[in-house]
Amino acid sequence: MLTTNQTSQGAITAVAANFLYSLLFLFGLLLQPLSGTQVASWRVLTMFFGLVLLVGVLKQWQHIFDYLKTLKNAKEWFLFILPTPILGA
């Protein structure tokens, strides 16, 4: 069962994530002369570097490395990488 503190943190995190996601649409306005594909590419790059920054600031790299160590064979790696084109699209 979640404590009240964990529930509050989850709610704040969800609201912050939705707010930041909504800012991505404004990001497209700043890149006005670019095509839709180019704007989407910039969004992906911005989100990637934002995620790297967040994981670095929170010092959570060990969790990522621990998860990657659980991928033992080629099938597991394939299933891990399979959604990449979908997310990129």
Secondary structure, 3 states (H helix, E strand, C coil): CCCHHHHHHHHHHHHHHHHHHHHHHHHHHHCCCCCHHHHHHHHHHHHHHHHHHHHHHHCCHHHHHHHHHHCCCHHHHHHHHCCHHHHHC
